[in-house]
Amino acid sequence: MKALVVNLSLFKIGWLASVFTAAASMPVVGTIVVGIAVVAHLWLSHDSQNELKLLAFAAFLGLIWESLLVASGIVNYEASSILPGVAPYWIVGMWVLFATTLNVAMRWLRKSVFVAAAAGAAGGPLSFLAGEKMGAVSFADPALALIIIGLGWAVLLPLLVNFAQRNEDAAAGAVLDQA
């Protein structure tokens, strides 16, 4: 229970810091907070090497997906990216931060691909809507943007959950092979 509370607390602190500082045009501050949360997560992890693989995969997915949203004009981040048409670093950092929950607080998503897809379809747009209300992101067409974000997260969250599970299973298998 303690690990769950710590994991959720680190995630919430990082999420709020990232969104508030991005809205205030100071995303580097939020990114530093996210970095501290990620380092704390890795330090507390039983298998930081495999956690790093998951976090790298999440960063890759986040960069690709968010860059598609930016390049297509579906979303606009107020704290814009360094390169036009590419997702800003702070939003990619939030993908990494979210991935820190997949083996702890959000482990329940492994129950079923449908559970993960439904959670992504609902949670993705809700998170973006909160970010929009806080001033960190805007949408050219809010309804269309939220639908596309929901569809994207309905696919991407199960991919992340599957990667987390397979990564953990592979690590467990490697340990058994060594025994």
MDAnalysis code that builds the backbone (N, CA, C; Angstrom):
import MDAnalysis as mda
import numpy as np

u = mda.Universe.empty(537, n_residues=179, atom_resindex=np.repeat(np.arange(179), 3), trajectory=True)
u.add_TopologyAttr("name", ["N", "CA", "C"] * 179)
u.add_TopologyAttr("resid", np.arange(1, 180))
u.add_TopologyAttr("resname", ["MET", "LYS", "ALA", "LEU", "VAL", "VAL", "ASN", "LEU", "SER", "LEU", "PHE", "LYS", "ILE", "GLY", "TRP", "LEU", "ALA", "SER", "VAL", "PHE", "THR", "ALA", "ALA", "ALA", "SER", "MET", "PRO", "VAL", "VAL", "GLY", "THR", "ILE", "VAL", "VAL", "GLY", "ILE", "ALA", "VAL", "VAL", "ALA", "HIS", "LEU", "TRP", "LEU", "SER", "HIS", "ASP", "SER", "GLN", "ASN", "GLU", "LEU", "LYS", "LEU", "LEU", "ALA", "PHE", "ALA", "ALA", "PHE", "LEU", "GLY", "LEU", "ILE", "TRP", "GLU", "SER", "LEU", "LEU", "VAL", "ALA", "SER", "GLY", "ILE", "VAL", "ASN", "TYR", "GLU", "ALA", "SER", "SER", "ILE", "LEU", "PRO", "GLY", "VAL", "ALA", "PRO", "TYR", "TRP", "ILE", "VAL", "GLY", "MET", "TRP", "VAL", "LEU", "PHE", "ALA", "THR", "THR", "LEU", "ASN", "VAL", "ALA", "MET", "ARG", "TRP", "LEU", "ARG", "LYS", "SER", "VAL", "PHE", "VAL", "ALA", "ALA", "ALA", "ALA", "GLY", "ALA", "ALA", "GLY", "GLY", "PRO", "LEU", "SER", "PHE", "LEU", "ALA", "GLY", "GLU", "LYS", "MET", "GLY", "ALA", "VAL", "SER", "PHE", "ALA", "ASP", "PRO", "ALA", "LEU", "ALA", "LEU", "ILE", "ILE", "ILE", "GLY", "LEU", "GLY", "TRP", "ALA", "VAL", "LEU", "LEU", "PRO", "LEU", "LEU", "VAL", "ASN", "PHE", "ALA", "GLN", "ARG", "ASN", "GLU", "ASP", "ALA", "ALA", "ALA", "GLY", "ALA", "VAL", "LEU", "ASP", "GLN", "ALA"])
u.atoms.positions = np.array([
    [0.820, -1.196, 0.000],
    [0.000, 0.000, 0.000],
    [0.865, 1.262, 0.000],
    [1.975, 1.225, 0.741],
    [2.872, 2.374, 0.807],
    [3.434, 2.698, -0.577],
    [3.838, 1.671, -1.331],
    [4.392, 1.878, -2.668],
    [3.357, 2.531, -3.584],
    [2.104, 2.119, -3.459],
    [1.030, 2.687, -4.263],
    [0.847, 4.176, -3.965],
    [0.832, 4.532, -2.697],
    [0.646, 5.931, -2.288],
    [1.832, 6.782, -2.765],
    [3.034, 6.267, -2.599],
    [4.217, 6.998, -3.043],
    [4.187, 7.175, -4.554],
    [3.865, 6.117, -5.287],
    [3.817, 6.168, -6.743],
    [2.788, 7.185, -7.231],
    [1.590, 7.127, -6.683],
    [0.550, 8.085, -7.080],
    [0.913, 9.511, -6.691],
    [1.513, 9.681, -5.536],
    [1.912, 11.020, -5.085],
    [2.969, 11.616, -6.002],
    [3.989, 10.825, -6.336],
    [5.019, 11.302, -7.254],
    [4.415, 11.670, -8.602],
    [3.502, 10.839, -9.090],
    [2.857, 11.119, -10.372],
    [2.058, 12.420, -10.303],
    [1.236, 12.571, -9.290],
    [0.390, 13.766, -9.180],
    [1.211, 15.039, -9.036],
    [2.246, 14.981, -8.208],
    [3.112, 16.159, -8.037],
    [3.773, 16.520, -9.365],
    [4.301, 15.514, -10.061],
    [4.942, 15.755, -11.353],
    [3.969, 16.279, -12.392],
    [2.774, 15.695, -12.434],
    [1.765, 16.115, -13.418],
    [1.379, 17.576, -13.186],
    [1.050, 17.904, -11.963],
    [0.642, 19.278, -11.644],
    [1.771, 20.274, -11.911],
    [2.981, 19.931, -11.505],
    [4.120, 20.821, -11.746],
    [4.333, 21.030, -13.238],
    [4.219, 19.963, -14.004],
    [4.424, 20.059, -15.447],
    [3.373, 20.942, -16.104],
    [2.131, 20.719, -15.784],
    [1.048, 21.468, -16.425],
    [1.061, 22.938, -15.985],
    [1.186, 23.169, -14.689],
    [1.176, 24.561, -14.210],
    [2.361, 25.361, -14.756],
    [3.548, 24.749, -14.762],
    [4.707, 25.497, -15.247],
    [4.688, 25.659, -16.769],
    [4.129, 24.691, -17.483],
    [3.984, 24.848, -18.934],
    [3.012, 25.987, -19.228],
    [1.919, 26.048, -18.479],
    [0.944, 27.123, -18.665],
    [1.551, 28.488, -18.339],
    [2.522, 28.514, -17.443],
    [3.189, 29.761, -17.052],
    [4.420, 30.041, -17.920],
    [4.578, 29.289, -19.010],
    [5.720, 29.426, -19.923],
    [7.068, 29.191, -19.247],
    [7.078, 28.292, -18.268],
    [8.310, 27.894, -17.584],
    [8.392, 26.371, -17.508],
    [8.260, 25.679, -18.650],
    [8.170, 24.218, -18.608],
    [9.409, 23.519, -18.068],
    [10.546, 24.181, -18.096],
    [11.761, 23.531, -17.591],
    [11.625, 23.219, -16.096],
    [10.914, 24.061, -15.359],
    [10.735, 23.834, -13.921],
    [9.931, 22.552, -13.698],
    [8.822, 22.406, -14.403],
    [8.013, 21.200, -14.281],
    [8.763, 19.966, -14.728],
    [9.577, 20.107, -15.759],
    [10.352, 18.983, -16.259],
    [11.389, 18.541, -15.229],
    [11.944, 19.474, -14.498],
    [12.882, 19.120, -13.419],
    [12.144, 18.340, -12.329],
    [10.937, 18.781, -11.977],
    [10.143, 18.064, -10.975],
    [9.835, 16.653, -11.474],
    [9.456, 16.539, -12.739],
    [9.196, 15.216, -13.325],
    [10.462, 14.366, -13.260],
    [11.598, 14.949, -13.596],
    [12.864, 14.216, -13.530],
    [13.153, 13.693, -12.131],
    [12.888, 14.513, -11.121],
    [13.090, 14.085, -9.738],
    [12.136, 12.931, -9.397],
    [10.880, 13.040, -9.829],
    [9.904, 11.971, -9.574],
    [10.327, 10.672, -10.254],
    [10.833, 10.770, -11.473],
    [11.271, 9.582, -12.209],
    [12.487, 8.949, -11.531],
    [13.429, 9.765, -11.115],
    [14.610, 9.242, -10.422],
    [14.189, 8.564, -9.115],
    [13.273, 9.187, -8.381],
    [12.782, 8.571, -7.136],
    [12.108, 7.239, -7.438],
    [11.319, 7.200, -8.496],
    [10.660, 5.951, -8.890],
    [11.696, 4.867, -9.201],
    [12.692, 5.223, -9.972],
    [13.723, 4.241, -10.331],
    [14.496, 3.783, -9.107],
    [14.761, 4.673, -8.188],
    [15.481, 4.330, -6.966],
    [14.665, 3.350, -6.112],
    [13.337, 3.541, -6.095],
    [12.459, 2.673, -5.305],
    [12.101, 1.369, -6.020],
    [12.365, 1.311, -7.310],
    [11.992, 0.152, -8.122],
    [12.820, -1.075, -7.768],
    [12.183, -2.233, -7.879],
    [12.880, -3.493, -7.654],
    [13.753, -3.870, -8.847],
    [13.425, -3.319, -10.018],
    [14.160, -3.652, -11.237],
    [14.273, -2.400, -12.106],
    [15.166, -1.502, -11.722],
    [15.273, -0.216, -12.409],
    [15.701, -0.365, -13.867],
    [16.466, -1.399, -14.179],
    [16.897, -1.592, -15.563],
    [15.694, -1.848, -16.479],
    [14.786, -2.702, -16.058],
    [13.598, -2.966, -16.867],
    [12.621, -1.796, -16.831],
    [12.565, -1.090, -15.719],
    [11.743, 0.125, -15.668],
    [12.242, 1.148, -16.683],
    [13.563, 1.264, -16.799],
    [14.134, 2.201, -17.773],
    [13.711, 1.852, -19.197],
    [13.639, 0.571, -19.512],
    [13.173, 0.153, -20.843],
    [11.742, 0.616, -21.078],
    [10.898, 0.445, -20.072],
    [9.506, 0.891, -20.182],
    [9.435, 2.404, -20.354],
    [10.213, 3.132, -19.573],
    [10.183, 4.599, -19.647],
    [10.679, 5.092, -21.006],
    [11.703, 4.433, -21.544],
    [12.205, 4.797, -22.871],
    [11.154, 4.520, -23.949],
    [10.470, 3.393, -23.835],
    [9.410, 3.069, -24.788],
    [8.286, 4.108, -24.707],
    [7.925, 4.503, -23.498],
    [6.882, 5.518, -23.317],
    [7.324, 6.859, -23.914],
    [8.574, 7.220, -23.733],
    [9.088, 8.474, -24.307],
    [9.000, 8.429, -25.831],
    [9.372, 7.288, -26.409],
    [9.313, 7.128, -27.856],
    [7.869, 7.260, -28.363],
    [6.947, 6.500, -27.740],
    [5.539, 6.583, -28.143],
    [5.002, 7.996, -27.975],
    [5.315, 8.607, -26.837],
    [4.837, 9.959, -26.560],
    [5.351, 10.970, -27.563],
    [6.620, 10.879, -27.893],
    [7.197, 11.812, -28.866],
    [6.510, 11.678, -30.221],
    [6.326, 10.458, -30.679],
    [5.685, 10.223, -31.981],
    [4.231, 10.704, -31.963],
    [3.452, 10.245, -30.982],
    [2.023, 10.584, -30.921],
    [1.810, 12.084, -30.747],
    [2.493, 12.661, -29.786],
    [2.303, 14.088, -29.521],
    [2.779, 14.939, -30.697],
    [3.842, 14.517, -31.369],
    [4.315, 15.253, -32.547],
    [3.291, 15.185, -33.679],
    [2.624, 14.033, -33.821],
    [1.553, 13.936, -34.822],
    [0.414, 14.896, -34.495],
    [0.058, 14.990, -33.221],
    [-0.998, 15.910, -32.807],
    [-0.603, 17.362, -33.067],
    [0.649, 17.697, -32.782],
    [1.135, 19.067, -32.988],
    [1.213, 19.376, -34.478],
    [1.854, 18.499, -35.247],
    [2.061, 18.733, -36.680],
    [0.738, 18.849, -37.433],
    [-0.275, 18.119, -36.983],
    [-1.576, 18.173, -37.655],
    [-2.411, 19.365, -37.202],
    [-1.953, 20.081, -36.179],
    [-2.688, 21.245, -35.691],
    [-3.833, 20.900, -34.749],
    [-3.923, 19.645, -34.356],
    [-5.003, 19.220, -33.453],
    [-4.806, 19.819, -32.069],
    [-3.558, 19.855, -31.615],
    [-3.244, 20.483, -30.329],
    [-2.168, 21.542, -30.530],
    [-2.193, 22.501, -29.641],
    [-1.160, 23.528, -29.606],
    [-0.730, 23.674, -28.158],
    [0.549, 23.475, -27.922],
    [1.063, 23.615, -26.567],
    [1.525, 25.044, -26.368],
    [1.027, 25.647, -25.301],
    [1.356, 27.036, -25.026],
    [2.856, 27.206, -24.803],
    [3.470, 26.282, -24.121],
    [4.929, 26.271, -23.991],
    [5.418, 25.419, -25.155],
    [5.608, 26.070, -26.298],
    [5.852, 25.325, -27.527],
    [7.190, 24.615, -27.545],
    [7.320, 23.768, -28.537],
    [8.525, 22.958, -28.639],
    [9.672, 23.763, -29.237],
    [10.827, 23.180, -29.139],
    [12.028, 23.803, -29.690],
    [12.006, 23.731, -31.216],
    [11.480, 22.621, -31.752],
    [11.391, 22.421, -33.198],
    [9.933, 22.478, -33.637],
    [9.618, 23.236, -34.691],
    [8.236, 23.297, -35.161],
    [7.711, 21.913, -35.573],
    [6.484, 21.617, -35.201],
    [5.864, 20.355, -35.560],
    [6.277, 19.180, -34.700],
    [7.110, 19.428, -33.698],
    [7.571, 18.365, -32.805],
    [7.021, 18.660, -31.407],
    [6.630, 17.615, -30.732],
    [6.092, 17.756, -29.379],
    [7.111, 18.424, -28.462],
    [6.647, 19.269, -27.556],
    [7.581, 19.865, -26.601],
    [8.116, 18.826, -25.615],
    [9.320, 19.058, -25.134],
    [9.976, 18.105, -24.237],
    [9.169, 17.841, -22.976],
    [8.467, 18.833, -22.481],
    [7.755, 18.644, -21.215],
    [6.600, 17.661, -21.352],
    [5.946, 17.606, -22.515],
    [4.841, 16.659, -22.681],
    [5.397, 15.243, -22.848],
    [6.545, 15.108, -23.480],
    [7.189, 13.791, -23.575],
    [7.597, 13.333, -22.175],
    [8.074, 14.269, -21.371],
    [8.394, 13.956, -19.982],
    [7.182, 13.457, -19.211],
    [6.011, 13.980, -19.540],
    [4.790, 13.523, -18.866],
    [4.438, 12.092, -19.259],
    [4.769, 11.695, -20.478],
    [4.573, 10.299, -20.882],
    [5.467, 9.383, -20.053],
    [6.697, 9.813, -19.854],
    [7.623, 9.038, -19.030],
    [7.083, 8.965, -17.601],
    [6.632, 10.098, -17.086],
    [6.065, 10.134, -15.741],
    [4.878, 9.182, -15.630],
    [3.975, 9.209, -16.600],
    [2.825, 8.312, -16.580],
    [3.268, 6.849, -16.572],
    [4.310, 6.541, -17.345],
    [4.790, 5.158, -17.422],
    [5.293, 4.659, -16.072],
    [5.697, 5.568, -15.176],
    [6.143, 5.135, -13.846],
    [5.002, 4.521, -13.043],
    [3.773, 4.745, -13.454],
    [2.622, 4.197, -12.720],
    [2.201, 2.816, -13.219],
    [2.682, 2.400, -14.375],
    [2.155, 1.189, -15.013],
    [2.454, -0.103, -14.264],
    [3.538, -0.145, -13.530],
    [3.869, -1.351, -12.770],
    [3.541, -1.228, -11.291],
    [2.931, -0.119, -10.919],
    [2.594, 0.093, -9.507],
    [1.113, 0.485, -9.420],
    [0.821, 1.765, -9.458],
    [-0.547, 2.251, -9.236],
    [-1.530, 1.834, -10.331],
    [-1.059, 1.725, -11.551],
    [-1.944, 1.379, -12.669],
    [-1.800, -0.082, -13.102],
    [-1.248, -0.883, -12.256],
    [-1.052, -2.308, -12.560],
    [-2.381, -3.002, -12.886],
    [-3.459, -2.515, -12.328],
    [-4.789, -3.087, -12.561],
    [-5.190, -3.036, -14.035],
    [-4.536, -2.198, -14.826],
    [-4.844, -2.120, -16.255],
    [-4.497, -3.411, -16.997],
    [-3.704, -4.271, -16.361],
    [-3.306, -5.541, -16.982],
    [-4.444, -6.552, -17.019],
    [-5.533, -6.277, -16.332],
    [-6.648, -7.226, -16.274],
    [-7.148, -7.612, -17.656],
    [-7.185, -6.637, -18.551],
    [-7.723, -6.901, -19.878],
    [-7.340, -5.771, -20.819],
    [-7.131, -6.117, -22.074],
    [-6.839, -5.100, -23.082],
    [-8.026, -4.137, -23.211],
    [-9.226, -4.637, -22.978],
    [-10.414, -3.787, -23.066],
    [-10.471, -2.790, -21.918],
    [-10.044, -3.221, -20.743],
    [-9.986, -2.317, -19.584],
    [-8.976, -1.205, -19.877],
    [-7.808, -1.580, -20.380],
    [-6.779, -0.582, -20.703],
    [-7.259, 0.360, -21.804],
    [-7.917, -0.185, -22.825],
    [-8.417, 0.661, -23.918],
    [-9.486, 1.628, -23.414],
    [-10.395, 1.137, -22.586],
    [-11.450, 2.007, -22.043],
    [-10.856, 3.086, -21.140],
    [-9.877, 2.702, -20.330],
    [-9.217, 3.679, -19.458],
    [-8.495, 4.737, -20.293],
    [-7.840, 4.311, -21.354],
    [-7.165, 5.258, -22.244],
    [-8.138, 6.162, -22.959],
    [-9.233, 5.577, -23.457],
    [-10.236, 6.356, -24.185],
    [-10.869, 7.429, -23.307],
    [-11.019, 7.138, -22.027],
    [-11.615, 8.117, -21.100],
    [-10.551, 9.013, -20.464],
    [-9.487, 8.400, -19.973],
    [-8.483, 9.146, -19.226],
    [-7.655, 10.100, -20.061],
    [-7.318, 9.703, -21.277],
    [-6.528, 10.578, -22.157],
    [-7.212, 11.918, -22.385],
    [-8.443, 11.912, -22.899],
    [-9.135, 13.185, -23.122],
    [-9.372, 13.981, -21.839],
    [-9.668, 13.291, -20.738],
    [-9.889, 14.007, -19.476],
    [-8.618, 14.718, -19.019],
    [-7.492, 14.065, -19.175],
    [-6.221, 14.670, -18.802],
    [-5.924, 15.888, -19.677],
    [-6.161, 15.753, -20.966],
    [-5.942, 16.876, -21.882],
    [-6.916, 18.014, -21.599],
    [-8.142, 17.673, -21.286],
    [-9.130, 18.697, -20.959],
    [-8.698, 19.470, -19.711],
    [-8.192, 18.762, -18.723],
    [-7.679, 19.431, -17.514],
    [-6.509, 20.338, -17.881],
    [-5.602, 19.846, -18.721],
    [-4.473, 20.661, -19.168],
    [-4.924, 21.894, -19.936],
    [-5.989, 21.750, -20.708],
    [-6.533, 22.890, -21.464],
    [-7.134, 23.918, -20.510],
    [-7.853, 23.448, -19.516],
    [-8.472, 24.359, -18.533],
    [-7.408, 25.107, -17.729],
    [-6.243, 24.463, -17.548],
    [-5.154, 25.087, -16.790],
    [-4.271, 25.970, -17.677],
    [-4.510, 25.946, -18.997],
    [-3.786, 26.832, -19.901],
    [-2.518, 26.271, -20.513],
    [-2.297, 24.979, -20.428],
    [-1.067, 24.387, -20.960],
    [-1.205, 23.926, -22.402],
    [-2.429, 23.713, -22.863],
    [-2.672, 23.215, -24.215],
    [-3.948, 23.862, -24.731],
    [-4.033, 24.005, -26.050],
    [-5.281, 24.476, -26.651],
    [-5.575, 23.608, -27.872],
    [-6.836, 23.648, -28.285],
    [-7.296, 22.826, -29.396],
    [-7.895, 23.710, -30.475],
    [-7.595, 23.403, -31.731],
    [-8.212, 24.118, -32.843],
    [-9.718, 23.827, -32.860],
    [-10.078, 22.572, -32.706],
    [-11.470, 22.120, -32.633],
    [-11.556, 21.187, -31.428],
    [-12.022, 21.706, -30.283],
    [-11.992, 20.899, -29.051],
    [-12.674, 19.537, -29.152],
    [-13.848, 19.474, -29.747],
    [-14.559, 18.193, -29.827],
    [-13.770, 17.185, -30.656],
    [-13.302, 17.603, -31.813],
    [-12.521, 16.714, -32.673],
    [-11.225, 16.295, -31.986],
    [-10.559, 17.246, -31.348],
    [-9.302, 16.945, -30.663],
    [-9.508, 15.898, -29.575],
    [-10.542, 16.046, -28.772],
    [-10.775, 15.105, -27.681],
    [-11.146, 13.717, -28.198],
    [-11.865, 13.660, -29.297],
    [-12.187, 12.360, -29.909],
    [-10.921, 11.680, -30.410],
    [-10.076, 12.428, -31.121],
    [-8.837, 11.863, -31.656],
    [-7.905, 11.444, -30.515],
    [-7.799, 12.271, -29.502],
    [-6.964, 11.930, -28.345],
    [-7.492, 10.668, -27.666],
    [-8.803, 10.569, -27.524],
    [-9.399, 9.372, -26.919],
    [-9.127, 8.122, -27.729],
    [-9.267, 8.222, -29.042],
    [-8.981, 7.070, -29.903],
    [-7.504, 6.686, -29.830],
    [-6.642, 7.680, -29.835],
    [-5.206, 7.412, -29.739],
    [-4.841, 6.724, -28.436],
    [-5.351, 7.244, -27.329],
    [-5.057, 6.648, -26.030],
    [-5.703, 5.274, -25.872],
    [-6.803, 5.029, -26.564],
    [-7.437, 3.706, -26.520],
    [-6.539, 2.650, -27.167],
    [-5.657, 3.081, -28.048],
    [-4.698, 2.172, -28.684],
    [-3.362, 2.184, -27.938],
    [-2.897, 3.376, -27.586],
    [-1.555, 3.509, -27.009],
    [-1.448, 2.998, -25.578],
    [-2.481, 3.178, -24.764],
    [-2.397, 2.684, -23.391],
    [-2.291, 1.155, -23.349],
    [-3.107, 0.419, -24.103],
    [-2.896, -1.036, -24.121],
    [-1.498, -1.433, -24.625],
    [-0.947, -0.680, -25.578],
    [0.420, -0.958, -26.034],
    [1.422, -0.784, -24.899],
    [1.279, 0.297, -24.145],
    [2.174, 0.537, -23.012],
    [2.019, -0.544, -21.946],
    [0.777, -0.894, -21.640],
    [0.509, -1.913, -20.623],
    [1.080, -3.259, -21.071],
    [0.888, -3.594, -22.328],
    [1.427, -4.850, -22.863],
    [2.951, -4.861, -22.800],
    [3.561, -3.741, -23.150],
    [5.019, -3.658, -23.083],
    [5.498, -3.844, -21.645],
    [4.824, -3.184, -20.703],
    [5.199, -3.306, -19.284],
    [5.109, -4.760, -18.831],
    [4.026, -5.432, -19.215],
    [3.832, -6.827, -18.819],
    [4.880, -7.731, -19.446],
    [5.093, -7.592, -20.745],
    [6.068, -8.440, -21.444],
    [7.483, -8.183, -20.943],
    [7.789, -6.930, -20.662],
    [9.104, -6.560, -20.142],
    [9.334, -7.211, -18.777],
    [8.325, -7.162, -17.931],
    [8.413, -7.782, -16.604],
    [8.518, -9.306, -16.717],
    [7.710, -9.882, -17.610],
    [7.752, -11.333, -17.797],
    [9.119, -11.776, -18.329],
    [9.695, -11.018, -19.254],
    [11.011, -11.354, -19.802],
    [12.075, -11.283, -18.712],
    [11.982, -10.279, -17.855],
    [12.946, -10.143, -16.759],
    [12.814, -11.319, -15.788],
    [11.584, -11.709, -15.496],
    [11.358, -12.849, -14.595],
    [11.894, -14.136, -15.231],
    [11.684, -14.286, -16.523],
    [12.195, -15.462, -17.232],
    [13.702, -15.507, -17.241],
    [14.340, -14.362, -17.375],
    [15.814, -14.311, -17.364],
    [16.359, -14.698, -15.991],
    [15.669, -14.294, -14.957],
    [16.082, -14.651, -13.601],
    [15.947, -16.158, -13.401],
    [14.858, -16.732, -13.890],
    [14.655, -18.191, -13.765],
    [15.693, -18.957, -14.568],
    [16.064, -18.428, -15.752],
    [17.078, -19.084, -16.576],
    [18.437, -19.109, -15.900],
    [18.718, -18.085, -15.097],
    [20.004, -17.996, -14.410],
    [20.062, -18.909, -13.186],
    [18.904, -19.268, -12.677],
    [18.853, -20.088, -11.438],
    [19.197, -21.526, -11.682],
])
